[in-house]
Amino acid sequence: MKAVILAAGEGSRMRPLTYTRPKVMLPIANKPILEHLIIEAAAAGIKDFVFVVGYHDEQVREYFEDGKRWEVNIEYLTQRKSLGTADAVRGVEPLVEGSFLVINGDIIASRRDIKKLVVRQNNTMGIRQAEDSIGLGVVELKNGGILNICEKTDKPPSNMANTGLYLFKQDIFKAIEKTPKSVRGEYEITGSLQLMLEQGKKIDCQQIDYWLDCSYPWDLLTANEALMDRHKIHNLGKIEPNAVIQGDVSIGRDTIIRSGCYIVGPVVIGSNCDIGPNCYIRPFVSIGDNCRIGDAVEIKSSIIMRKTKIPHHSYIGDSVIGEGCNFGSGTKIANLRMDKKNVTISGMDTGKRKMGAIIGDGVQTGINASINVGSLIGNNSLIGPGALAGGIIMPGSRVF
């Protein structure tokens, strides 16, 4: 059986982090979202994959190549225009036989759920009860089957969410051919399934026990915390005397942990990093390759992408920092409102009482710059010495 992975979209709700990469390549616990999914599917026995790619597809192709690193086989199909999920599935018809899986590339499922799905006899959708189903695709159920499918809405008729995990038979392609465009102007696979329901065909459902869906940038922090326990613990670097390492801490090749560092796991640090001296790295931090974390820096519950420098006397809490950023000495990111309420970004409740900033690639700060709680800063912005940055800051902005 083949698994078709839908990985063509940008993920506009993840901006600014997706201005320079597809959503599926955003790092969680120092691995792209898509890699976590491939590892789980491979562990469930899936060895043949078709990646449907589009936006910045070169990054997916260069990273995964033919799949040999994961002992799987990967084929690629390019979706040149973003015409929807049904259009993406339509293109794989010559590449699949019999039953096949279709999985959204921006979710993380478990090998146990995938194993249960592959043995189903009918077209099947993976579903999961959601605490808040606003903005999610949902289904209405009857007698153990799907009665109706509803795409994203502000007033969902149920709390049973579509997880983006499917098992399809060959008859899905006939339904796709008859699927009209949705109100969003796309050919959506849920529209094809709804058409089959209206024709009297049965669509089964399977309860999914484990599901991580990253819709917004702050969801990456939740997923990062959840996936830390899946990371293989190793030390391929050098730890100087008087550095303290507690708990599960992974250290990449040629990384140096300098004297006086205090690191409390779970923490994942990439290759060729220079950490310390005298910094404090708290739990649930992932640091990408070729990063510099300097003297008297404190970081907690954050994702630091590769080639970023946070040299000295700075505080980073509950934040996502893009690639190639360079923070001046004394840069501080606030992560708690003074009224202790949940942090909102662009008017949206993040659901987090502690939430710092989402910072795009190539952002630079001057000495003693301050970034307010819930800030979203676009790529290549400059935050000047002593400046206070807050709210939504567009790419290439100057804040002085």
VEXVEX-67917 format. One record per residue (C-alpha): residue in three letters; x, y, z. Coordinates in steps of 0.001 Angstrom, whole numbers, plus 500000, padded with zeros to 6 digits. Layout:
<torses>
ALAXYZ
...
</torses>
This chain:
<torses>
MET500000500000500000
LYS501185503507499178
ALA500718506613501258
VAL500034509852499432
ILE501262512828501460
LEU499727516200500637
ALA502600518665501027
ALA502000521284498322
GLY500587524177500336
GLU502270527191501881
GLY500288527317505102
SER499409531016505052
ARG498190530945508659
MET501774530132509655
ARG503204533362508269
PRO505806534789508655
LEU507419531383509206
THR506216530079505821
TYR507392532993503691
THR510577531032502991
ARG509529527391503486
PRO506465525160503121
LYS504529524496506290
VAL505478520799506284
MET509156521777506674
LEU508687523779509868
PRO510828522206512616
ILE509417520559515719
ALA511946518998518113
ASN514534519713515381
LYS512779517649512705
PRO510402518933510011
ILE506725518187510642
LEU506774515945507569
GLU509672513872508903
HIS507797513031512105
LEU504885511837509965
ILE507105509706507713
ILE508747508052510711
GLU505360507067512149
ALA503990505827508817
ALA507137503801508147
ALA506877502249511620
ALA503309501236510695
GLY504671499292507726
ILE504257501843504933
LYS507329501779502689
ASP506119503519499521
PHE505166507194499465
VAL504019509764496944
PHE504719513341498010
VAL502457515879496311
VAL504573519044496432
GLY504281522594495155
TYR505213525653497211
HIS509019525672497724
ASP509061522016496645
GLU512841522151496244
GLN513213522122500029
VAL511152518938500390
ARG512985517218497511
GLU516448518168498766
TYR515742517069502330
PHE513973513760501700
GLU515434512831498291
ASP514376509249497457
GLY513664508311501078
LYS516557505897501557
ARG517612507609504777
TRP514324506436506297
GLU514390503074504485
VAL511351504025502379
ASN510730504868498716
ILE509513508357497820
GLU508067509530494508
TYR507183513162493819
LEU504254514745492022
THR504171518502491526
GLN500868520341491964
ARG501695523463489974
LYS498592525430490972
SER496981525367494391
LEU493599523995493295
GLY492752522002496423
THR493151518587497991
ALA490897516759495529
ASP492975518131492661
ALA496116516886494416
VAL494662513390494855
ARG493448513375491224
GLY497054513632490049
VAL498210510440491793
GLU495737508140490015
PRO498423506656487699
LEU500711506049490695
VAL498449504042493025
GLU496661500702492807
GLY493922499315495022
SER493602500924498440
PHE495895503801499378
LEU496368506229502236
VAL496068509989501897
ILE497514512070504730
ASN497788515827505145
GLY501507516538505419
ASP501071519091508188
ILE499666516703510798
ILE501353514160513015
ALA499594510840513548
SER500688507700515376
ARG501795504385513952
ARG499021502643515903
ASP496294504692514234
ILE497839504220510797
LYS498021500448511325
LYS494311500395512175
LEU493435502466509134
VAL495244500394506500
VAL493121497286507188
ARG489776499020506630
GLN487588497664503840
ASN485759500853502793
ASN486641504486502128
THR487431505753505600
MET488072509104507225
GLY490016509488510461
ILE488125511605512998
ARG488793512853516498
GLN486741514709519084
ALA487970518275519432
GLU487509520533522438
ASP487072523485520089
SER486049522647516521
ILE485727526247515278
GLY487825526578512136
LEU488138522809511700
GLY486462520519509198
VAL483908518413511095
VAL481577515490510440
GLU478127514506511646
LEU477760510826512506
LYS474923508315512361
ASN475003504584513175
GLY478783504489513225
GLY479135506074509786
ILE479469509565508405
LEU476195511332507661
ASN477473514736506599
ILE480789516549506134
CYS481127520233506942
GLU484181522274506030
LYS485674524974508253
THR483005527204509780
ASP482461529535512736
LYS479415527467513766
PRO480385523795513398
PRO477472521343513747
SER479560518886515773
ASN482875518558517579
MET484084515517515601
ALA487004516864513620
ASN488352515606510310
THR491982514705511033
GLY493218514750507438
LEU493919511016507507
TYR492121508845504939
LEU491986505396503386
PHE490664505485499823
LYS489542502927497274
GLN489797503470493539
ASP486230504793493306
ILE487383508048494901
PHE488724509119491498
LYS485262508942489890
ALA483913511153492669
ILE486758513615492195
GLU485905513978488505
LYS482395515114489472
THR483457517371492371
PRO482586521066491904
LYS484706523894493263
SER484041524854496860
VAL483132528329498076
ARG486890528845498503
GLY487413528205494809
GLU489154524843495285
TYR488421521205494559
GLU488340519724498056
ILE488528516037498903
THR485822516509501520
GLY483606517732498689
SER484273514454496845
LEU483368512437499939
GLN480209514481500479
LEU479242513756496874
MET479650510026497515
LEU477464510307500615
GLU474758512032498600
GLN474930509177496087
GLY474148506740498876
LYS477669505370499280
LYS478970504623502746
ILE481981506452504157
ASP483379504818507280
CYS485063506656510103
GLN487841505671512454
GLN488553507293515788
ILE492111508632515879
ASP493715508395519310
TYR496763510609518677
TRP496692513696516482
LEU498735516879516359
ASP497438519552514038
CYS499542522687513683
SER497314525405512263
TYR498941528501513762
PRO502532529359514748
TRP501854528993518468
ASP500678525423517858
LEU504304524584517059
LEU505202525130520714
THR502515522690521881
ALA503706520101519358
ASN507354520723520266
GLU506594519897523888
ALA504576516810522932
LEU507255515368520629
MET510295515887522815
ASP509842512427524312
ARG510155510842520843
HIS513635512215520249
LYS516520509775520537
ILE518827510928523322
HIS522474511226522302
ASN525583513292522905
LEU527731513747519832
GLY529319516995520976
LYS531691518209523684
ILE530700519190527216
GLU533249521304529097
PRO533878520880532842
ASN531424522613535181
ALA528528522425532734
VAL525410520836534270
ILE523158518612532169
GLN519956517322533780
GLY517280515122532239
ASP516975514120528580
VAL519236516379526545
SER520302515561522970
ILE523460517248521698
GLY524356517200518013
ARG527679516507516328
ASP530463519086516819
THR528375521132519267
ILE530183522526522294
ILE528525523102525677
ARG530778525565527490
SER531566525794531179
GLY528864527135533473
CYS525916526147531275
TYR522872524760533074
ILE520613522725530796
VAL517465520976532021
GLY515793518531529624
PRO513946517679527638
VAL516088519767525299
VAL517278519105521742
ILE520367520885520417
GLY521498520500516810
SER524936520145515222
ASN527746522720515105
CYS526252524853517854
ASP528181526976520357
ILE526334527064523690
GLY527443529229526627
PRO529298529860528784
ASN526981530446531719
CYS523611530177529966
TYR520422528619531301
ILE518374526455528926
ARG515123525281530465
PRO512838522392529423
PHE511135522074526028
VAL513695524026524028
SER514834522922520580
ILE517845524621519008
GLY518635524059515331
ASP522003523493513670
ASN524725526174513616
CYS523233528302516388
ARG525063530454518920
ILE523656530829522447
GLY525914532986524577
ASP526748534153528066
ALA523910534808530521
VAL521189533882528024
GLU518033532188529360
ILE515684530266527060
LYS512521528341527955
SER509872526439525973
SER510987527784522603
ILE511970526776519082
ILE515178528361517805
MET515737527629514111
ARG519152527083512547
LYS521861529719512102
THR520356532037514719
LYS522580533906517164
ILE521501534930520654
PRO524935535878521954
HIS524565537314525449
HIS522385538716528248
SER519063537921526565
TYR515814536215527582
ILE513667534140525203
GLY510483532576526562
ASP507688530610524852
SER508680531847521389
VAL509401530647517866
ILE512515532242516361
GLY513188531830512637
GLU516433531104510777
GLY519401533445510625
CYS518259535876513311
ASN520793537915515269
PHE519821539376518641
GLY521780542192520255
SER522917541991523838
GLY520129542396526352
THR517249541540524013
LYS514210540497526046
ILE510969538864524902
ALA508015539234527275
ASN505824536143527636
LEU503215537004530306
ARG500512539664530263
MET500344541807533362
ASP496671540864533804
LYS497643537158533484
LYS495015536546530750
ASN495575534370527690
VAL497810535959525081
THR496168537040521828
ILE497917537470518487
SER496201539433515742
GLY492992539238517756
MET493151535435518106
ASP493273533724521487
THR496337531487521474
GLY494956529513524413
LYS498261530160526160
ARG498730532124529343
LYS502447532300528558
MET503292533156524973
GLY506194535248523744
ALA506744536146520095
ILE506689534624516614
ILE509739535935514771
GLY510483535337511097
ASP513816534672509397
GLY516651537199509379
VAL515319539478512119
GLN517938541581513913
THR517692543417517209
GLY519922546056518737
ILE521165546091522315
ASN518499546221525019
ALA515648545776522554
SER512340544662524060
ILE509681542595522289
ASN506216542630523813
VAL504091539606524599
GLY502180538212521605
SER504260539970518946
LEU504497538688515384
ILE507540540038513537
GLY508032539593509801
ASN511210538451508054
ASN514262540705507840
SER512890543329510210
LEU515219545454512311
ILE514429546275515944
GLY516758549090516980
PRO518735549582520215
GLY516437550166523168
ALA513313549918520997
LEU510014548358522105
ALA508407546210519413
GLY504870544870519672
GLY501845543732517722
ILE502043542756514051
ILE505215543962512328
MET505385543502508563
PRO508434541962506825
GLY511304544343506238
SER510121546840508842
ARG512342549151510897
VAL511433549783514546
PHE513554552432516256
</torses>
